[in-house]
Structure formats: C-alpha cells, structure tokens
Amino acid sequence: MSSPPLTRAAATGTRTAVALTWLYVPGDRPAAVRKALGAGADVVIVDLEDAVAPDRREYARAATAELLADPARADPSAVPVHVRVHGDADVRALAGLPGPAGLRVPKVTDAASVRRVAELAPGVPLYPLLESALAVEHAYAIAGAHPDVRGIALGEADLRADLGVRDDAGLDWPRGRVVVAARAAGLDPPVMSVFPDVRDLSGLRASCAHGRRLGLLGRAAIHPRQLPVIERAFRPTAEEVEAAEQLVAAARTEQGALALPDGRFVDAAVVAAARRTLTLAGREG
C-alpha cells in the first residue's frame, strides 16, 4: 500500500500545511468559538457533547448551525471547523451546511454506527472517536466502515475509565492499535487526545513526545496556550529534516533499494516516510 497523504489544513499566514493542532471549544459559547478561530489552531472543534450541559444543547446546536451556515466558512482559506456531535439531531442539523469540515462522532463501537451517521450526513468527512474496549477491538472495521471516514482517534478519558487505566502507560496498547488500524485503512495517523492539565506544559510536551514515538500525529487541545507546545512537539527536528532531504534527493536518481553513504540500505517505504517528514516540515507538498 502506498503512503496516504497527510491531512491538509488551509495554509494561511504561519499556519502549518499539515494539521497538527486541534482546539476544542464549547458550542454554547459563540464568542469563545469566534475567539478560537483566531487562536492559531490548524482546526477548531466545536463541541456539542461533553463540554455542553444538557439544558444548553439545543442552544449550542442552533448557534453552531448559524456559524456553519455562513458561506464564508466554505472558503478554503478559512480555519477548518469540525463539530463533535452529541446525537442524530446534531448530525441532521449540520448536514448540508457549507461550513463543517468534519464531524467527530463520539462513542462509536462498530462499523454499522459509522455507516448510519454517513447516511445522515452524506459527503461530510467523519472522524469516529473510540472510547471503549469494544471500540478499540473494532478499530480497523470502524476505520474502513465508509469512504467518508477520514480519520479515527481515541477518546482517552472515557477509555481510561472503561479500562481502569491509572496512567498513560496503560494507554500505549490502544494508541498503537489505532495507529495500526488507521494505517491499514489508508487513513492519516491518529491525533492524540487532549492533555487535561492546561498549566502543565512540560507534562504536555513529554506526553506529546511519547505519542509521536508511538506513531500518533498532532494533538487536540483545550486551551490556546497548549497549541505552541503541540506544534513544536510534532514538527520534525532539523536533524530529521536533513536526513529526509538526503533520502529524497537520493531517490530522485536511483531506482529500487538505495545504498546510502553510511552503509544503510533503504527501500521505497522508507523514502515515503522521508517525504512525509518533509511535508510536515513544509519542504515538500
């Protein structure tokens, strides 16, 4: 299988060409949503689920629909807006509007539930969230459930509770599972779940570095101050970029396996990984 393309966000100003930062904001706070759109995140996620009290959900749905009904939201230069929906009523209200760049579907457990949402919102990119042991077991089936599925991710707070996991180390296997499932289904690498302590930036940095080693790419945030830390954590280092440039340059003049000056042999899959590194660094599109 050839390497899937990395997700593209609209490239404006200094924003990265690849989505690395995803900022959650409650859907019942329109002023906060407008502020989030200017916070520098690659994608803004309007939350109609956990961040909204039950008696505010109808208002949140209406406010979000009003935002996404604006034709300006369909402009490729606009910050992409995803919506984490709460149920079918949210999906129906948002389907067909010009603004949603994707729907994040929580508590998915099987492929059938993904296909049902796809029927309610045809053509809208879907991002199922796996938040239980059953969902993790069905990760590949969910990832390949429908052509509108563009990515999968863990909902780690609920998954942690479901598994009785006490620390991040207990999530390594589920994280690795969704990385493999996404790759097998031809999807982009999964985005990390939120880091809940907005004051602990050193802890966030370490957690992102660990997630990157596991194959995750980018992270959701719940506060703008987390965005620069996430951006830096998932950007390739200067050493990684230099090594990738050497590989790609060699691949332009050689066919098949490559023999590098340091004695290593690399094949097409390694070259494809180097191209992804340069895409992340903004060196190759």
C-alpha positions, -999 to +999 in steps of 0.1 A: +000+000+000+013+034-008+016+061+018-016+080+024-015+118+021-012+138+052-043+158+061-042+193+047-054+224+065-058+257+047-023+273+046-027+309+057-001+331+074+022+310+095-002+281+099+012+247+090+002+229+058-005+198+079-030+198+107-011+193+140-032+214+164-070+208+170-086+232+195-118+222+213-143+250+223-178+246+238-206+251+212-228+270+236-203+299+238-203+316+203-180+344+215-154+317+226-158+300+192-151+332+173-120+338+196-109+302+190-110+307+152-082+333+157-062+314+182-038+298+157-051+262+157-050+243+125-085+230+132-112+243+156-135+216+171-169+230+182-180+206+210-217+198+213-211+168+236-192+167+269-184+205+271-221+214+269-247+210+297-278+190+288-301+221+291-278+241+268-275+216+239-303+229+218-289+264+220-254+251+212-267+232+182-285+263+169-255+286+174-232+261+157-256+257+128-257+295+124-219+297+123-216+269+098-244+283+076-222+313+067-209+308+031-176+323+042-170+291+062-166+272+029-137+294+018-105+272+016-086+299+034-108+298+064-098+278+095-115+244+092-142+237+117-151+203+130-180+195+152-181+169+179-218+159+177-239+146+205-265+126+186-286+123+154-303+157+160-269+174+157-259+155+126-292+163+109-290+200+118-254+203+104-256+181+073-258+201+041-244+233+056-214+248+038-192+251+069-184+218+086-150+204+075-157+173+095-179+156+122-163+140+151-185+111+162-181+101+198-186+067+215-185+047+182-183+010+189-188-006+155-188+000+117-226-001+115-230+031+136-205+049+114-224+040+083-256+052+099-241+086+105-227+087+070-263+082+057-275+111+077-247+134+065-236+122+031-203+136+019-193+151+052-159+138+064-163+117+096-139+111+124-151+084+147-139+085+184-131+052+200-138+054+237-143+018+250-126-015+249-151-028+224-144+001+200-107-005+202-112-041+193-132-030+162-107-002+153-099-015+118-136-022+109-145+013+121-116+029+101-128+012+069-165+014+075-173+041+049-154+062+023-164+093+043-143+082+073-112+104+071-096+096+105-100+078+138-089+087+173-092+076+209-114+093+234-090+087+262-109+100+292-138+075+287-114+048+276-093+052+306-123+048+328-136+018+309-102+000+312-094+011+347-061+025+335-043+046+360-016+063+339-005+070+303+015+038+301-017+018+302-029+035+270+001+025+249-015-006+235-048+011+225-028+040+210-007+016+190-039-003+179-055+028+164-022+038+147-021+004+130-058+004+122-056+038+106-026+029+085-042-004+074-073+015+063-053+041+044-060+070+068-038+096+082-021+089+116-045+094+145-044+126+165-037+124+202-065+131+227-064+162+249-040+167+278-063+178+306-039+199+328-036+232+309-010+245+333+014+216+330+031+224+297+062+203+305+040+173+311+022+181+278+055+183+260+066+149+274+033+133+266+034+146+230+069+132+225+058+098+237+027+099+215+049+108+185+071+078+192+040+056+190+031+070+156+004+095+166+005+128+148-008+161+162-030+166+193-063+181+204-061+210+229-085+226+253-066+259+258-047+281+233-016+281+255-012+244+246-010+250+209+026+261+205+038+232+227+019+207+205+031+223+173+068+221+183+065+185+196+052+171+163+073+192+139+103+173+126+137+183+141+164+199+120+183+166+120+152+147+109+146+172+080+182+170+069+182+132+068+148+132+050+162+156+024+192+134+017+169+103+013+145+121-011+174+135-031+189+101-035+156+086-045+154+110-074+185+095-090+181+058-080+155+032-085+146+004-061+166+000-029+191+027-021+226+023-007+234+053+015+269+066+021+268+054+057+262+018+046+224+016+052+201+002+026+166+018+024+136+009+003+106+027-011+087+026+022+115+044+040+116+071+012+079+076+015+083+082+052+110+107+044+086+125+021+060+127+049+087+142+072+093+169+046+056+176+042+054+181+079+083+205+078+068+224+049+095+215+025+076+193+001+039+193-008 
